[in-house]
Amino acid sequence: MTKTMEKRRTPLAKQTGSTKTGAPPARVSYVVGQLDRLLKRSLIDVLGEFGLTLPQFTALSVISASGAMTNAKLAERSFITPQSANEVVKTMEANGWVGRVGHPTHGRLIHLFLTDEGRRVLNECDSAIDALEASMLDGVTEIPVDTLRKVLQRCVSNLRG
């Protein structure tokens, strides 16, 4: 057995030491799970103030970052089913946040794009989420935020394989 395998099989408390109270520290996966649930709940609350759901915000962000795209690409990049993407897009279109335009060279493809109203709403939400993240990161001085981001991105990458 390699040292890496041994380390993986060693309980977390033995890998990282125990807390001052003698209890083993919480597993990283547990803490990440707690953060995920709290952050999701906080995002839902913040976005609700702007009349958006989390899937709608994600879709607007994806379209903003990637430019015009099909419903299928939006679903893939937003980690939702095509059926869910279709419902999200219908609501966003009804609210005037996205529009649809035919693909310039492929007659059957329809591309989604952000409207001016969609960009305005997204910018307002981004500002509110910046404040939420600043609150979440308050007091984090042990490592730079860019390092934390890179570590978390690496964890995501590792689990995706």
Secondary structure, DSSP 8 states (H G I E B T S, - for coil): --HHHHHHHS-HHHHH---TTSS----HHHHHHHHHHHHHHHHHHHHHTTT--HHHHHHHHHHHHH-SB-HHHHHHHHTS-HHHHHHHHHHHHHTTSEEEEE-SS-TT-EEEEE-HHHHHHHHHHHHHHHHHHHHHTTT--SS-HHHHHHHHHHHHHHHH-
